[in-house]
Amino acid sequence: MKRQYNKILVAVLLVLVGYFLIDRLQYEDQSSHVPQKFGATYMTMNNVYFEALNDSIRTVVEANGDVLITRDPLQDQKKQNDQIEEMLNEGVAAIFLNPVDWKKVKPALEKCKERGVPVFNIDSNVYDESYIVSSITSDNYEAGVQCARDMMRKVKEARIVIVSHTNINSTQLRVQGFLDTIAGHDTYQVVRQPEIIMELEYAMKEMTKILESGLAFDVVIGGNDPTALGALAALQRGRYEKAVLVYGVDGSPDGKAMIKAGYLEGSSAQSPMQVGTIAAETAYCYLDGKDIESNIIVPVTFVTRDNLDRFDIAGWQ
């Protein structure tokens, strides 16, 4: 009986030693991880969409025990190019890029290629995609199509103002989707198409100028929600009496709040959390030597008062 007891005791001790060794190896493996640095730069951080996008990337990066360095070029491409070079000098393993100007960012892309640092293009494409490992964007063309279809369903004719910026590929695609959809329908006319910095205050100033010019219009298409809300603010401040349908793209919390209040007609909703998470996970797959997709397009959903109850008004999709 005593011999049998000793055998059991030895077996238990061996099991406990085994667990101890496994835990020790796991601890040593974790403690030996040297954090990698990742870089991220967006055209501006003066937009809640980019804040949410950056947060989603940071969540994945930090969950892997790594560090995300974020830079804000304040809509200045030269500044963004300088920031990219600074991040390269800091030894980043990869860069997440949302360009200010899809063509003028090329010098920075060339330096990334020289250093062997992969670039993951997010939200808006660069002009020369040969410098990009993978592009992760919303379906920007479809966003414009959705705005046009909703407008055409609600009005049979319209004089349209489009507020956007052609140096930003994402808004360029949105405008193209809108224009292609109304093509061949002579009752829909674009009467003004100013180019501005895609932020609320700039859109508000531009729409104020348009109102002061006396131009007649029925529809406003904003390249994103901030421009749509800026135009809306100018219309309200100017007490523009004619009914105007105002559309945006983002599905931002502010945009959905204005839809609920009856001021914004609709917004093609993006999911910055989904775009950011996919971008970060794609970067890790690439660095691990796995095959990745070079072009990932995330679907958009059109939000109006009719389906607003399906969405979180205070948050993102």
C-alpha positions as a Markdown table, in Angstrom:
| # | Residue | x | y | z |
|---|---|---|---|---|
| 1 | Met | 0.0 | 0.0 | 0.0 |
| 2 | Lys | 2.9 | 2.4 | 0.9 |
| 3 | Arg | 4.6 | 1.6 | -2.4 |
| 4 | Gln | 1.4 | 2.3 | -4.3 |
| 5 | Tyr | 1.0 | 5.7 | -2.4 |
| 6 | Asn | 4.6 | 6.6 | -3.3 |
| 7 | Lys | 3.9 | 6.0 | -7.0 |
| 8 | Ile | 0.9 | 8.2 | -6.9 |
| 9 | Leu | 2.8 | 10.9 | -5.2 |
| 10 | Val | 5.6 | 10.8 | -7.7 |
| 11 | Ala | 3.1 | 11.0 | -10.6 |
| 12 | Val | 1.4 | 14.1 | -9.0 |
| 13 | Leu | 4.8 | 15.7 | -8.6 |
| 14 | Leu | 5.7 | 15.0 | -12.2 |
| 15 | Val | 2.5 | 16.6 | -13.4 |
| 16 | Leu | 3.1 | 19.7 | -11.2 |
| 17 | Val | 6.7 | 20.0 | -12.5 |
| 18 | Gly | 5.3 | 19.8 | -16.0 |
| 19 | Tyr | 2.8 | 22.6 | -15.5 |
| 20 | Phe | 5.6 | 24.7 | -13.9 |
| 21 | Leu | 7.9 | 24.2 | -16.9 |
| 22 | Ile | 5.1 | 25.0 | -19.4 |
| 23 | Asp | 4.2 | 28.2 | -17.5 |
| 24 | Arg | 7.9 | 29.1 | -17.3 |
| 25 | Leu | 8.5 | 28.6 | -21.0 |
| 26 | Gln | 5.4 | 30.7 | -21.9 |
| 27 | Tyr | 6.5 | 33.5 | -19.6 |
| 28 | Glu | 10.0 | 33.5 | -21.1 |
| 29 | Asp | 8.5 | 33.5 | -24.6 |
| 30 | Gln | 6.3 | 36.5 | -23.7 |
| 31 | Ser | 9.1 | 38.4 | -21.9 |
| 32 | Ser | 11.5 | 37.9 | -24.8 |
| 33 | His | 9.1 | 39.6 | -27.2 |
| 34 | Val | 10.7 | 42.9 | -28.4 |
| 35 | Pro | 7.9 | 45.3 | -29.3 |
| 36 | Gln | 7.7 | 46.3 | -32.9 |
| 37 | Lys | 6.9 | 49.9 | -33.9 |
| 38 | Phe | 4.2 | 50.6 | -36.5 |
| 39 | Gly | 3.6 | 54.0 | -38.1 |
| 40 | Ala | 0.2 | 55.6 | -39.0 |
| 41 | Thr | -0.4 | 58.9 | -40.7 |
| 42 | Tyr | -3.8 | 60.3 | -41.9 |
| 43 | Met | -4.6 | 63.4 | -44.0 |
| 44 | Thr | -6.0 | 64.9 | -40.7 |
| 45 | Met | -7.0 | 63.9 | -37.3 |
| 46 | Asn | -9.6 | 66.6 | -37.3 |
| 47 | Asn | -12.2 | 64.0 | -38.3 |
| 48 | Val | -13.8 | 61.5 | -35.9 |
| 49 | Tyr | -13.7 | 58.9 | -38.7 |
| 50 | Phe | -9.9 | 58.9 | -38.6 |
| 51 | Glu | -9.9 | 58.8 | -34.8 |
| 52 | Ala | -12.0 | 55.6 | -34.9 |
| 53 | Leu | -9.9 | 54.2 | -37.7 |
| 54 | Asn | -6.7 | 54.8 | -35.7 |
| 55 | Asp | -8.1 | 53.4 | -32.5 |
| 56 | Ser | -9.1 | 50.1 | -34.3 |
| 57 | Ile | -5.5 | 49.7 | -35.7 |
| 58 | Arg | -4.0 | 50.5 | -32.3 |
| 59 | Thr | -6.2 | 47.9 | -30.6 |
| 60 | Val | -4.8 | 45.1 | -32.8 |
| 61 | Val | -1.2 | 46.4 | -32.6 |
| 62 | Glu | -1.2 | 46.7 | -28.8 |
| 63 | Ala | -2.9 | 43.3 | -28.4 |
| 64 | Asn | 0.2 | 41.9 | -30.1 |
| 65 | Gly | 2.5 | 43.6 | -27.6 |
| 66 | Asp | 3.6 | 46.3 | -30.1 |
| 67 | Val | 3.5 | 50.1 | -30.4 |
| 68 | Leu | 1.6 | 52.4 | -32.9 |
| 69 | Ile | 3.1 | 55.8 | -33.7 |
| 70 | Thr | 0.4 | 58.2 | -35.1 |
| 71 | Arg | 1.1 | 61.4 | -36.9 |
| 72 | Asp | -1.2 | 64.2 | -38.1 |
| 73 | Pro | 0.0 | 66.2 | -41.1 |
| 74 | Leu | -2.9 | 68.7 | -40.9 |
| 75 | Gln | -3.8 | 68.3 | -44.6 |
| 76 | Asp | -0.2 | 69.2 | -45.6 |
| 77 | Gln | 1.4 | 66.7 | -48.0 |
| 78 | Lys | 4.9 | 68.0 | -47.5 |
| 79 | Lys | 4.5 | 67.6 | -43.7 |
| 80 | Gln | 3.1 | 64.1 | -44.2 |
| 81 | Asn | 6.1 | 63.1 | -46.3 |
| 82 | Asp | 8.5 | 64.4 | -43.6 |
| 83 | Gln | 6.5 | 62.5 | -41.0 |
| 84 | Ile | 6.9 | 59.3 | -42.9 |
| 85 | Glu | 10.6 | 59.8 | -43.2 |
| 86 | Glu | 10.8 | 60.4 | -39.4 |
| 87 | Met | 8.9 | 57.2 | -38.8 |
| 88 | Leu | 11.3 | 55.3 | -41.1 |
| 89 | Asn | 14.2 | 56.7 | -39.0 |
| 90 | Glu | 12.4 | 55.5 | -35.9 |
| 91 | Gly | 12.6 | 51.9 | -37.2 |
| 92 | Val | 8.9 | 51.1 | -37.9 |
| 93 | Ala | 8.1 | 47.7 | -39.2 |
| 94 | Ala | 5.3 | 48.9 | -41.4 |
| 95 | Ile | 3.3 | 52.1 | -42.1 |
| 96 | Phe | -0.5 | 52.6 | -42.4 |
| 97 | Leu | -1.0 | 55.5 | -44.8 |
| 98 | Asn | -4.0 | 57.7 | -45.6 |
| 99 | Pro | -2.5 | 60.3 | -48.1 |
| 100 | Val | -3.2 | 64.0 | -48.1 |
| 101 | Asp | -2.6 | 64.1 | -51.9 |
| 102 | Trp | -2.7 | 60.7 | -53.7 |
| 103 | Lys | 0.0 | 61.8 | -56.2 |
| 104 | Lys | 2.3 | 64.1 | -54.1 |
| 105 | Val | 2.9 | 61.4 | -51.5 |
| 106 | Lys | 5.1 | 59.5 | -54.0 |
| 107 | Pro | 8.5 | 60.7 | -52.7 |
| 108 | Ala | 7.7 | 59.3 | -49.3 |
| 109 | Leu | 6.6 | 56.0 | -50.9 |
| 110 | Glu | 9.9 | 55.8 | -52.7 |
| 111 | Lys | 11.8 | 56.1 | -49.4 |
| 112 | Cys | 9.6 | 53.4 | -47.9 |
| 113 | Lys | 10.5 | 51.1 | -50.8 |
| 114 | Glu | 14.2 | 52.0 | -50.5 |
| 115 | Arg | 14.1 | 51.0 | -46.8 |
| 116 | Gly | 12.1 | 47.9 | -47.4 |
| 117 | Val | 9.3 | 49.0 | -45.1 |
| 118 | Pro | 5.8 | 47.8 | -46.3 |
| 119 | Val | 3.0 | 50.4 | -46.7 |
| 120 | Phe | -0.6 | 49.6 | -46.1 |
| 121 | Asn | -2.9 | 52.1 | -47.9 |
| 122 | Ile | -6.1 | 52.8 | -45.9 |
| 123 | Asp | -9.3 | 54.6 | -46.6 |
| 124 | Ser | -8.1 | 56.4 | -49.7 |
| 125 | Asn | -5.8 | 55.1 | -52.5 |
| 126 | Val | -2.4 | 56.4 | -53.7 |
| 127 | Tyr | -1.9 | 57.1 | -57.4 |
| 128 | Asp | 0.9 | 54.7 | -58.0 |
| 129 | Glu | -0.1 | 51.4 | -56.2 |
| 130 | Ser | 3.1 | 49.6 | -57.1 |
| 131 | Tyr | 4.5 | 51.1 | -53.9 |
| 132 | Ile | 1.7 | 49.6 | -51.8 |
| 133 | Val | 1.6 | 46.1 | -50.3 |
| 134 | Ser | -2.1 | 46.2 | -49.7 |
| 135 | Ser | -4.9 | 48.7 | -50.0 |
| 136 | Ile | -7.8 | 48.5 | -47.6 |
| 137 | Thr | -10.7 | 50.9 | -48.4 |
| 138 | Ser | -14.4 | 51.3 | -48.2 |
| 139 | Asp | -16.4 | 50.9 | -51.4 |
| 140 | Asn | -16.1 | 54.6 | -52.2 |
| 141 | Tyr | -17.6 | 54.4 | -55.7 |
| 142 | Glu | -20.7 | 52.6 | -54.4 |
| 143 | Ala | -21.1 | 55.3 | -51.8 |
| 144 | Gly | -21.6 | 57.9 | -54.5 |
| 145 | Val | -24.0 | 55.6 | -56.4 |
| 146 | Gln | -26.1 | 55.2 | -53.2 |
| 147 | Cys | -26.4 | 58.9 | -52.7 |
| 148 | Ala | -27.4 | 59.4 | -56.4 |
| 149 | Arg | -30.0 | 56.6 | -56.3 |
| 150 | Asp | -31.7 | 57.9 | -53.2 |
| 151 | Met | -31.8 | 61.5 | -54.6 |
| 152 | Met | -33.3 | 60.2 | -57.9 |
| 153 | Arg | -35.9 | 58.2 | -56.0 |
| 154 | Lys | -37.0 | 61.4 | -54.1 |
| 155 | Val | -36.8 | 64.1 | -56.8 |
| 156 | Lys | -37.3 | 64.0 | -60.5 |
| 157 | Glu | -35.1 | 67.0 | -61.2 |
| 158 | Ala | -32.4 | 68.9 | -59.3 |
| 159 | Arg | -29.7 | 71.5 | -59.5 |
| 160 | Ile | -26.8 | 70.0 | -57.6 |
| 161 | Val | -23.8 | 71.3 | -55.7 |
| 162 | Ile | -20.9 | 68.8 | -55.1 |
| 163 | Val | -18.4 | 69.8 | -52.4 |
| 164 | Ser | -15.3 | 67.6 | -52.5 |
| 165 | His | -11.6 | 67.4 | -53.4 |
| 166 | Thr | -10.2 | 65.6 | -56.5 |
| 167 | Asn | -6.7 | 65.2 | -55.0 |
| 168 | Ile | -8.2 | 62.7 | -52.5 |
| 169 | Asn | -8.9 | 59.5 | -54.3 |
| 170 | Ser | -11.7 | 58.3 | -52.0 |
| 171 | Thr | -13.8 | 61.4 | -52.5 |
| 172 | Gln | -13.0 | 61.4 | -56.2 |
| 173 | Leu | -14.4 | 57.9 | -56.5 |
| 174 | Arg | -17.5 | 59.0 | -54.6 |
| 175 | Val | -18.1 | 61.9 | -56.9 |
| 176 | Gln | -17.5 | 59.6 | -59.9 |
| 177 | Gly | -20.0 | 57.1 | -58.7 |
| 178 | Phe | -22.6 | 59.8 | -58.2 |
| 179 | Leu | -21.9 | 61.4 | -61.7 |
| 180 | Asp | -22.0 | 58.0 | -63.5 |
| 181 | Thr | -25.4 | 57.2 | -61.9 |
| 182 | Ile | -27.0 | 60.5 | -63.0 |
| 183 | Ala | -25.4 | 60.4 | -66.5 |
| 184 | Gly | -27.9 | 60.5 | -69.3 |
| 185 | His | -30.6 | 62.1 | -67.1 |
| 186 | Asp | -30.7 | 65.7 | -68.2 |
| 187 | Thr | -33.1 | 66.8 | -65.4 |
| 188 | Tyr | -30.2 | 66.4 | -62.9 |
| 189 | Gln | -27.6 | 69.2 | -63.4 |
| 190 | Val | -24.4 | 69.8 | -61.4 |
| 191 | Val | -24.4 | 73.7 | -61.2 |
| 192 | Arg | -21.3 | 74.1 | -58.9 |
| 193 | Gln | -18.4 | 71.8 | -57.9 |
| 194 | Pro | -16.0 | 73.6 | -55.6 |
| 195 | Glu | -12.8 | 71.9 | -54.3 |
| 196 | Ile | -12.1 | 72.5 | -50.6 |
| 197 | Ile | -10.2 | 71.0 | -47.7 |
| 198 | Met | -12.5 | 68.2 | -46.5 |
| 199 | Glu | -13.4 | 69.6 | -43.1 |
| 200 | Leu | -16.5 | 71.2 | -41.7 |
| 201 | Glu | -15.3 | 74.7 | -41.3 |
| 202 | Tyr | -14.1 | 74.9 | -44.9 |
| 203 | Ala | -17.3 | 73.5 | -46.3 |
| 204 | Met | -19.3 | 76.0 | -44.2 |
| 205 | Lys | -17.3 | 78.9 | -45.7 |
| 206 | Glu | -17.6 | 77.7 | -49.2 |
| 207 | Met | -21.4 | 77.1 | -48.9 |
| 208 | Thr | -21.7 | 80.6 | -47.5 |
| 209 | Lys | -20.0 | 82.0 | -50.6 |
| 210 | Ile | -22.4 | 80.0 | -52.8 |
| 211 | Leu | -25.4 | 81.4 | -51.0 |
| 212 | Glu | -24.1 | 84.9 | -51.2 |
| 213 | Ser | -23.7 | 84.5 | -55.0 |
| 214 | Gly | -27.4 | 83.8 | -55.4 |
| 215 | Leu | -27.0 | 80.4 | -57.1 |
| 216 | Ala | -30.1 | 78.4 | -57.1 |
| 217 | Phe | -29.8 | 74.7 | -56.1 |
| 218 | Asp | -31.8 | 71.8 | -54.6 |
| 219 | Val | -29.2 | 69.2 | -53.6 |
| 220 | Val | -25.8 | 69.2 | -51.9 |
| 221 | Ile | -23.4 | 66.3 | -52.1 |
| 222 | Gly | -20.6 | 66.3 | -49.5 |
| 223 | Gly | -17.5 | 64.3 | -50.1 |
| 224 | Asn | -17.7 | 63.1 | -46.5 |
| 225 | Asp | -20.0 | 63.9 | -43.5 |
| 226 | Pro | -17.9 | 66.8 | -42.2 |
| 227 | Thr | -18.4 | 68.7 | -45.6 |
| 228 | Ala | -22.1 | 67.8 | -45.7 |
| 229 | Leu | -22.5 | 69.1 | -42.1 |
| 230 | Gly | -20.5 | 72.2 | -42.9 |
| 231 | Ala | -22.8 | 72.9 | -45.9 |
| 232 | Leu | -25.8 | 72.2 | -43.7 |
| 233 | Ala | -24.6 | 74.7 | -41.1 |
| 234 | Ala | -24.2 | 77.4 | -43.7 |
| 235 | Leu | -27.7 | 76.7 | -45.0 |
| 236 | Gln | -29.2 | 77.0 | -41.5 |
| 237 | Arg | -27.3 | 80.1 | -40.6 |
| 238 | Gly | -28.2 | 81.7 | -43.9 |
| 239 | Arg | -31.8 | 80.7 | -43.4 |
| 240 | Tyr | -32.0 | 79.4 | -46.9 |
| 241 | Glu | -35.7 | 79.0 | -47.4 |
| 242 | Lys | -35.7 | 76.6 | -50.4 |
| 243 | Ala | -35.8 | 72.9 | -49.4 |
| 244 | Val | -32.4 | 71.3 | -50.0 |
| 245 | Leu | -31.5 | 67.6 | -49.9 |
| 246 | Val | -28.0 | 67.3 | -48.2 |
| 247 | Tyr | -26.1 | 64.0 | -48.5 |
| 248 | Gly | -22.8 | 62.9 | -46.9 |
| 249 | Val | -20.5 | 59.9 | -46.8 |
| 250 | Asp | -19.3 | 58.3 | -43.5 |
| 251 | Gly | -22.3 | 57.4 | -41.4 |
| 252 | Ser | -20.6 | 59.2 | -38.5 |
| 253 | Pro | -22.3 | 59.7 | -35.2 |
| 254 | Asp | -22.9 | 63.4 | -36.0 |
| 255 | Gly | -24.2 | 62.5 | -39.4 |
| 256 | Lys | -26.7 | 60.0 | -38.1 |
| 257 | Ala | -27.8 | 62.5 | -35.4 |
| 258 | Met | -28.6 | 65.0 | -38.1 |
| 259 | Ile | -30.4 | 62.4 | -40.1 |
| 260 | Lys | -32.5 | 61.6 | -37.0 |
| 261 | Ala | -33.2 | 65.4 | -36.6 |
| 262 | Gly | -34.4 | 65.6 | -40.2 |
| 263 | Tyr | -31.6 | 67.9 | -41.5 |
| 264 | Leu | -29.4 | 65.4 | -43.3 |
| 265 | Glu | -31.1 | 63.4 | -46.0 |
| 266 | Gly | -28.7 | 60.4 | -46.0 |
| 267 | Ser | -25.2 | 59.2 | -45.6 |
| 268 | Ser | -23.4 | 56.2 | -47.1 |
| 269 | Ala | -22.0 | 54.6 | -44.0 |
| 270 | Gln | -18.4 | 53.3 | -43.6 |
| 271 | Ser | -17.0 | 51.2 | -40.8 |
| 272 | Pro | -13.7 | 52.6 | -39.7 |
| 273 | Met | -13.3 | 49.8 | -37.1 |
| 274 | Gln | -13.7 | 47.1 | -39.7 |
| 275 | Val | -11.3 | 48.9 | -42.1 |
| 276 | Gly | -8.7 | 49.5 | -39.4 |
| 277 | Thr | -8.9 | 46.0 | -38.0 |
| 278 | Ile | -8.5 | 44.4 | -41.4 |
| 279 | Ala | -5.6 | 46.7 | -42.2 |
| 280 | Ala | -3.8 | 45.8 | -39.0 |
| 281 | Glu | -4.4 | 42.0 | -39.3 |
| 282 | Thr | -3.3 | 42.2 | -43.0 |
| 283 | Ala | -0.1 | 43.8 | -41.9 |
| 284 | Tyr | 0.7 | 41.1 | -39.4 |
| 285 | Cys | -0.1 | 38.4 | -41.9 |
| 286 | Tyr | 2.3 | 40.0 | -44.4 |
| 287 | Leu | 5.1 | 40.3 | -41.8 |
| 288 | Asp | 4.6 | 36.6 | -40.9 |
| 289 | Gly | 5.2 | 35.7 | -44.5 |
| 290 | Lys | 1.6 | 34.8 | -45.3 |
| 291 | Asp | -0.2 | 35.5 | -48.5 |
| 292 | Ile | -2.5 | 38.6 | -48.4 |
| 293 | Glu | -4.9 | 40.3 | -50.8 |
| 294 | Ser | -3.5 | 43.4 | -52.5 |
| 295 | Asn | -6.9 | 45.2 | -52.7 |
| 296 | Ile | -9.5 | 44.8 | -50.0 |
| 297 | Ile | -12.8 | 46.7 | -50.4 |
| 298 | Val | -15.2 | 47.0 | -47.4 |
| 299 | Pro | -18.9 | 47.4 | -48.3 |
| 300 | Val | -20.8 | 50.5 | -47.4 |
| 301 | Thr | -24.5 | 50.8 | -46.3 |
| 302 | Phe | -26.8 | 53.7 | -47.0 |
| 303 | Val | -28.4 | 55.3 | -43.9 |
| 304 | Thr | -31.6 | 57.3 | -44.0 |
| 305 | Arg | -34.4 | 58.0 | -41.6 |
| 306 | Asp | -36.1 | 54.9 | -42.9 |
| 307 | Asn | -33.5 | 52.5 | -41.6 |
| 308 | Leu | -31.8 | 54.5 | -38.9 |
| 309 | Asp | -33.1 | 52.3 | -36.1 |
| 310 | Arg | -30.7 | 49.5 | -37.4 |
| 311 | Phe | -27.7 | 51.6 | -36.5 |
| 312 | Asp | -26.0 | 52.9 | -33.3 |
| 313 | Ile | -26.5 | 56.6 | -33.6 |
| 314 | Ala | -23.9 | 57.4 | -31.0 |
| 315 | Gly | -21.2 | 55.1 | -32.5 |
| 316 | Trp | -19.8 | 53.7 | -35.7 |
| 317 | Gln | -20.9 | 50.7 | -37.7 |
